[in-house]
Amino acid sequence: FVGANQTISISGGSGTGALTVTPSTPTVCSLSGLVVTAITAGTCSITAAKAGDATYNAASTSTSITVSEVPAKLDQSALSISANVSMVAGSNQTISVTGGSGTGELTVTSSTPSACTVSGLIITAIAAGTCSITATKAGDATYNPASTTTSIAVTGVPALIDQSALSIS
């Protein structure tokens, strides 16, 4: 893949002639020692040549390595937020988030801070309205980011009920 390194090995040949290894497609790959680095998609051609000496003729061989683009990232499995569908202002609830894939960090946020706030997985209802909660799992080397949103109805503090009349006898 583009950006990857691969160590090659050279075997065979006889004598004391110098060994040289060169890429013949320097726009596709580069070579440092015996480590090939893929630069762009295409065919990386590498030639190894051993010079002749007093006993042996020169020898050479070539090989090709196909360099492909970095594979597309995968979509994570669906995220799901489990929460009560309603809350009373001033109350808290702990939600759970399931699903997702990979090692990306999970964050939970409120897009309606006037109705509710979030700390970790604890939702605090602030005032009557719609509380909109989003869970996001960051992407990693293999997976794209994923997110889901849910709404919680926040009602105001229940009205107090008048007590029955007090009497003194």
Disulfide bonds with the S-S distance in Angstrom:
Cys29-Cys44 1.92
Cys116-Cys131 1.93
